[in-house]
Amino acid sequence: MAEVNILGIFGNRYLKESFSLYLEEKLSIKKFFSKIDRHLKVRLFKKIIRRLPDGVVIMINGQLVHSPAKYDVPIKDSDQVSIIRIIAGG
C-alpha cells in the first residue's frame, strides 16, 4: 500500500488527509494524483500536477520532488507520498 499524506489548502478546501492506496503496478506521479482525486472524490491534484503552484511541496519517501522534470518518478506500492501546501504569514 502506498501511504498518502495531504496537508494544506488546495483549491478552496483545507485538507488534512492520511490514507493508503493499493497499487498493482508502478504509476507516474500524474496517474497517482488522478488516483488520489478518485479516492477523495475531487478534481484537485490532477490540476496541480500540470503546473506546480507556489508553496506546494511533493515528497516521495522523504525526498523532495524539485521540478516538473521529476514528475516521471514512478510511485510503487511501498512508497510514502506527502503533498503539503506551505502557508506563511505574519
Backbone torsions as a table, in degrees:
resi	resn	phi	psi	omega
1	MET	NA	130.9	174.0
2	ALA	-83.1	130.5	179.7
3	GLU	-90.6	133.6	-178.3
4	VAL	-122.1	130.9	175.4
5	ASN	-127.4	126.8	-178.7
6	ILE	-128.1	131.7	179.6
7	LEU	-146.1	125.9	175.0
8	GLY	134.3	-174.1	178.8
9	ILE	-96.8	122.7	180.0
10	PHE	-129.3	124.1	-171.4
11	GLY	66.4	-124.3	175.6
12	ASN	-116.3	24.7	-177.4
13	ARG	-119.7	139.5	170.6
14	TYR	-89.4	126.3	179.9
15	LEU	-120.5	134.2	171.0
16	LYS	-137.8	89.1	-171.6
17	GLU	-125.8	141.5	171.1
18	SER	-138.5	125.3	-179.8
19	PHE	-157.8	170.9	179.3
20	SER	-114.6	144.0	175.2
21	LEU	-124.7	132.1	176.5
22	TYR	-82.5	129.7	178.0
23	LEU	-118.6	121.9	178.0
24	GLU	-74.9	-27.3	-178.6
25	GLU	-146.6	170.6	175.3
26	LYS	-65.9	141.4	178.7
27	LEU	-125.3	150.2	171.2
28	SER	-69.0	161.4	177.8
29	ILE	-59.9	-38.6	179.7
30	LYS	-58.5	-48.1	179.1
31	LYS	-68.4	-35.9	178.4
32	PHE	-64.3	-41.2	178.2
33	PHE	-65.0	-35.1	175.4
34	SER	-63.2	-38.5	178.3
35	LYS	-66.2	-38.2	175.6
36	ILE	-62.1	-46.0	178.0
37	ASP	-56.3	-44.9	179.4
38	ARG	-63.0	-41.3	-179.9
39	HIS	-63.0	-43.1	-178.4
40	LEU	-86.3	-6.2	-177.8
41	LYS	58.1	47.5	178.2
42	VAL	-136.8	174.5	172.8
43	ARG	-128.5	66.4	-177.4
44	LEU	-111.4	-50.2	-167.5
45	PHE	-78.7	-30.6	174.8
46	LYS	-62.2	-35.5	177.5
47	LYS	-69.8	-39.4	-178.5
48	ILE	-62.0	-39.6	-174.5
49	ILE	-68.1	-24.2	178.1
50	ARG	-62.6	-42.5	178.4
51	ARG	-147.1	109.2	-176.5
52	LEU	-67.3	112.7	-179.5
53	PRO	-67.2	156.8	174.2
54	ASP	-57.7	139.3	176.2
55	GLY	87.1	-1.7	177.2
56	VAL	-97.7	126.2	-179.5
57	VAL	-116.0	131.5	176.1
58	ILE	-116.4	128.7	177.8
59	MET	-126.6	138.7	175.1
60	ILE	-121.0	117.8	-177.2
61	ASN	52.1	40.4	177.6
62	GLY	80.3	0.3	179.9
63	GLN	-103.1	127.9	-178.9
64	LEU	-68.1	134.3	172.2
65	VAL	-91.7	109.1	-168.5
66	HIS	-81.7	-35.6	-171.1
67	SER	-146.7	164.3	177.9
68	PRO	-55.5	-29.0	178.6
69	ALA	-62.2	-25.7	-179.8
70	LYS	-82.1	-3.7	-177.1
71	TYR	-65.9	-12.2	178.4
72	ASP	-83.1	1.8	178.0
73	VAL	-62.4	124.7	-179.2
74	PRO	-75.8	141.5	175.1
75	ILE	-99.8	128.3	178.4
76	LYS	-114.5	171.1	-170.8
77	ASP	-58.4	-28.0	-176.4
78	SER	-95.3	5.5	-175.5
79	ASP	-81.0	157.1	172.2
80	GLN	-114.8	124.3	-177.5
81	VAL	-117.9	125.5	177.7
82	SER	-117.6	134.6	177.7
83	ILE	-125.0	116.5	-172.6
84	ILE	-128.3	135.1	174.0
85	ARG	-103.4	113.1	-179.5
86	ILE	-79.1	130.1	179.2
87	ILE	-124.7	130.4	178.6
88	ALA	-126.7	153.4	178.3
89	GLY	-174.3	179.9	-178.5
90	GLY	-155.0	NA	NA
